């Protein structure tokens, strides 16, 4: 019985194409022709994407930042400056021992909670 050749038949037109030559070279040197370009693309991509992510986080930091106490007080409708001594004396001037409990007026048709 005859032994078949291990080489595949390639036509003359296919023998000179880049793809055929690349496939034959890749069988001999797989890391050099596939692994090294793959790793270099990954490393280069990380260097390219680092400034892009930095811009993203800088934009977020500009939008969300820590506020000073004065800015916090200015946000509300009554944005007055608070002095702890003034607040103490204003509270001390009120008579906090004499008070009476008052019910909140309910809307018409709203249940008032009385049994």
C-alpha positions as CSV (number, residue, x, y, z in Angstrom):
1,X,0.0,0.0,0.0
2,X,1.2,3.5,-0.9
3,X,2.1,6.2,1.7
4,X,0.4,9.5,1.3
5,X,2.4,12.7,1.5
6,X,2.0,14.8,4.7
7,X,2.2,18.1,2.7
8,X,-1.0,19.6,1.5
9,X,-1.5,20.6,-2.1
10,X,-1.4,24.3,-2.7
11,X,-1.9,25.9,-6.0
12,X,0.6,28.3,-7.5
13,X,-1.8,31.3,-6.9
14,X,-2.1,30.5,-3.2
15,X,1.5,29.8,-2.6
16,X,2.5,33.5,-2.9
17,X,-0.3,35.1,-0.8
18,X,0.4,36.7,2.5
19,X,-2.1,34.5,4.4
20,X,-0.5,31.3,3.4
21,X,3.0,32.4,4.2
22,X,1.8,33.8,7.6
23,X,0.0,30.6,8.5
24,X,3.1,28.5,7.6
25,X,5.4,30.9,9.7
26,X,2.9,30.8,12.6
27,X,3.1,27.0,12.8
28,X,6.9,27.4,13.3
29,X,6.9,30.5,15.6
30,X,3.5,30.8,17.3
31,X,4.6,33.2,20.1
32,X,6.5,35.5,17.9
33,X,3.7,35.9,15.4
34,X,0.6,35.7,17.6
35,X,1.5,36.0,21.3
36,X,3.9,38.9,21.2
37,X,1.6,41.1,19.1
38,X,-1.3,40.2,21.4
39,X,0.5,41.1,24.5
40,X,1.9,44.3,23.0
41,X,-1.7,45.4,22.0
42,X,-2.9,44.8,25.6
43,X,0.0,46.8,27.1
44,X,-0.3,49.6,24.6
45,X,-4.1,49.7,25.2
46,X,-3.5,50.2,29.0
47,X,-1.2,53.1,28.3
48,X,-3.7,54.7,25.9
49,X,-6.7,54.2,28.2
50,X,-5.0,55.5,31.4
51,X,-5.5,59.2,30.5
52,X,-9.0,58.5,29.4
53,X,-10.0,57.1,32.8
54,X,-8.1,59.9,34.5
55,X,-10.3,62.4,32.6
56,X,-13.4,60.5,33.7
57,X,-12.4,60.6,37.4
58,X,-11.3,64.3,37.3
59,X,-14.8,65.1,35.8
60,X,-16.4,63.2,38.6
61,X,-14.3,65.0,41.2
62,X,-15.2,68.4,39.8
63,X,-18.9,67.5,40.0
64,X,-18.8,65.9,43.5
65,X,-16.6,67.7,45.9
66,X,-16.5,68.4,49.7
67,X,-18.3,71.5,50.7
68,X,-17.2,74.0,53.2
69,X,-19.4,74.9,56.2
70,X,-20.3,78.3,54.6
71,X,-21.4,76.6,51.4
72,X,-23.6,74.2,53.3
73,X,-25.3,77.0,55.1
74,X,-25.8,78.9,51.9
75,X,-27.7,76.1,50.2
76,X,-30.8,76.2,52.3
77,X,-33.6,78.9,52.0
78,X,-32.5,80.6,55.2
79,X,-28.9,80.8,54.4
80,X,-27.8,82.8,57.4
81,X,-24.5,82.5,59.1
82,X,-24.7,80.6,62.4
83,X,-22.8,81.7,65.5
84,X,-23.0,79.2,68.4
85,X,-23.2,82.0,71.0
86,X,-26.1,83.6,69.4
87,X,-27.9,80.3,69.1
88,X,-27.3,79.6,72.8
89,X,-28.7,82.9,73.9
90,X,-31.7,82.8,71.6
91,X,-32.6,79.3,73.0
92,X,-32.0,80.5,76.6
93,X,-34.3,83.5,76.0
94,X,-37.2,81.2,75.2
95,X,-39.1,79.6,78.0
96,X,-38.9,75.9,77.1
97,X,-40.6,74.7,80.2
98,X,-44.0,76.2,79.5
99,X,-45.5,74.7,76.4
100,X,-48.7,73.0,75.4
101,X,-49.3,70.3,72.9
102,X,-51.5,71.3,69.9
103,X,-53.0,69.0,67.3
104,X,-52.2,69.7,63.7
105,X,-55.2,70.8,61.7
106,X,-56.3,68.0,59.3
107,X,-57.4,68.4,55.7
108,X,-61.2,67.8,55.1
109,X,-61.9,64.1,54.7
110,X,-58.5,63.1,56.2
111,X,-58.5,60.6,59.1
112,X,-57.5,62.4,62.3
113,X,-56.3,59.3,64.2
114,X,-58.8,59.8,67.1
115,X,-60.5,56.6,68.1
